[in-house]
Amino acid sequence: MVAVYGTLRRGGSNDIRRWQADVRWLGHCRLPGQLHDLGPYPGLVLDGSYKVLAEVYELNPALERELDRVEEIWPIDIGEYAKHIVDVELLPLDGGPPQAVPVLIYVAQPAGVQGRAVIDADDWLAWWTQRQG
């Protein structure tokens, strides 16, 4: 499973369905971290300041490769993001009970957020939409 919190969310400029149209959306979770303004996309630092809204999707190797390309980890890693596995509480779309699950997330590296504004919000897509007017 992968949790996406920025442009990869539904309606974002890099909506995950662009990379795999039939990707299965499993639900929402909250990631323990702080968002930083990196221009047209956010960077998440795992520090527990907020509980950042994310969407959780099934993940397969082909989709992971595409996400690695989007986040510029592959074919050349530019050092802006790193992959981490974190345990979250998945709130399933089907209304079932919350489930503790591990998810892959792309976390901003410290050098990439240094000097960048902190976003005082837990929902980047709503924050970005409001900012754009």
C-alpha positions as CSV (number, residue, x, y, z in Angstrom):
1,M,0.0,0.0,0.0
2,V,1.0,3.6,-0.6
3,A,-0.2,6.7,1.1
4,V,-0.2,10.0,-1.0
5,Y,-0.7,13.4,0.6
6,G,0.0,16.0,-2.2
7,T,-0.3,16.2,-6.0
8,L,-0.8,12.4,-6.3
9,R,-4.2,12.6,-4.5
10,R,-7.4,12.5,-6.5
11,G,-7.8,15.8,-8.3
12,G,-4.1,16.7,-7.9
13,S,-1.9,17.7,-10.8
14,N,-0.3,14.3,-10.6
15,D,-3.4,12.3,-9.7
16,I,-2.2,8.7,-9.1
17,R,-4.8,7.5,-11.7
18,R,-2.6,9.1,-14.4
19,W,0.0,6.5,-13.7
20,Q,-2.4,3.5,-13.2
21,A,-6.0,4.2,-14.2
22,D,-7.4,1.1,-12.3
23,V,-5.5,1.7,-9.1
24,R,-7.7,0.7,-6.2
25,W,-8.4,3.4,-3.6
26,L,-8.6,1.8,-0.2
27,G,-9.3,4.7,2.1
28,H,-7.8,7.5,4.1
29,C,-5.2,7.8,6.8
30,R,-3.3,10.5,8.8
31,L,0.4,10.7,8.5
32,P,2.4,12.1,11.5
33,G,4.3,15.0,10.0
34,Q,4.6,18.6,8.9
35,L,4.0,19.8,5.4
36,H,6.4,22.2,3.7
37,D,5.7,24.5,0.7
38,L,7.9,23.4,-2.2
39,G,6.1,25.5,-4.7
40,P,3.6,23.5,-6.8
41,Y,3.9,20.5,-4.5
42,P,4.4,19.7,-0.8
43,G,7.1,18.0,1.1
44,L,6.3,15.9,4.2
45,V,8.7,15.7,7.1
46,L,8.0,13.0,9.7
47,D,7.9,14.9,12.9
48,G,4.5,14.4,14.4
49,S,3.5,18.1,14.3
50,Y,0.2,17.4,12.5
51,K,-1.7,14.4,11.3
52,V,-1.6,15.0,7.5
53,L,-4.5,13.7,5.4
54,A,-3.5,11.1,2.9
55,E,-5.2,8.7,0.5
56,V,-4.2,5.0,0.6
57,Y,-4.0,2.9,-2.6
58,E,-3.0,-0.6,-3.5
59,L,0.6,-0.8,-4.8
60,N,2.2,-3.0,-7.3
61,P,5.8,-2.9,-8.7
62,A,4.8,-1.1,-11.9
63,L,3.0,1.6,-10.0
64,E,5.8,1.9,-7.5
65,R,8.3,2.4,-10.4
66,E,6.1,5.2,-11.8
67,L,5.8,6.9,-8.4
68,D,9.6,6.6,-8.0
69,R,10.0,8.4,-11.4
70,V,7.5,11.1,-10.4
71,E,9.3,11.7,-7.1
72,E,12.6,11.7,-8.9
73,I,14.0,8.7,-7.0
74,W,14.4,6.7,-10.2
75,P,16.2,6.5,-12.7
76,I,18.4,9.1,-11.0
77,D,17.8,9.9,-7.4
78,I,18.0,13.7,-7.0
79,G,17.8,13.5,-3.2
80,E,14.6,15.4,-2.7
81,Y,12.5,12.5,-1.4
82,A,13.1,9.1,0.3
83,K,10.8,6.2,0.7
84,H,9.7,5.2,4.2
85,I,7.3,2.6,5.5
86,V,5.1,3.9,8.4
87,D,2.3,2.2,10.3
88,V,-1.0,4.1,10.0
89,E,-4.6,3.6,10.8
90,L,-6.5,3.1,7.5
91,L,-10.0,4.4,7.5
92,P,-11.5,2.1,4.7
93,L,-13.8,3.6,2.1
94,D,-16.3,0.8,2.7
95,G,-17.0,2.1,6.2
96,G,-15.4,-0.9,7.8
97,P,-13.5,-0.6,11.1
98,P,-10.1,1.2,11.1
99,Q,-7.2,-1.1,10.4
100,A,-3.5,-0.8,11.4
101,V,-1.5,-1.2,8.2
102,P,2.0,-0.4,6.9
103,V,2.1,2.1,4.0
104,L,4.9,3.4,1.7
105,I,5.3,7.1,1.7
106,Y,7.6,9.6,0.0
107,V,9.2,11.8,2.6
108,A,11.0,15.1,1.9
109,Q,14.6,15.1,2.8
110,P,15.8,17.8,5.3
111,A,18.0,19.6,2.7
112,G,15.0,19.9,0.4
113,V,12.8,21.7,2.9
114,Q,15.5,23.9,4.5
115,G,14.4,27.5,4.3
116,R,11.0,26.5,2.9
117,A,7.8,27.7,4.5
118,V,5.9,25.4,6.8
119,I,2.3,24.8,5.7
120,D,-0.1,25.4,8.6
121,A,-2.6,22.8,7.4
122,D,-3.2,19.1,7.5
123,D,-4.8,18.8,4.0
124,W,-2.4,20.0,1.3
125,L,-4.9,19.7,-1.5
126,A,-7.5,21.9,0.2
127,W,-4.8,24.4,1.2
128,W,-3.4,24.5,-2.4
129,T,-6.9,24.9,-3.9
130,Q,-7.7,27.8,-1.6
131,R,-4.3,29.4,-2.2
132,Q,-4.9,29.3,-6.0
133,G,-8.2,31.2,-5.5
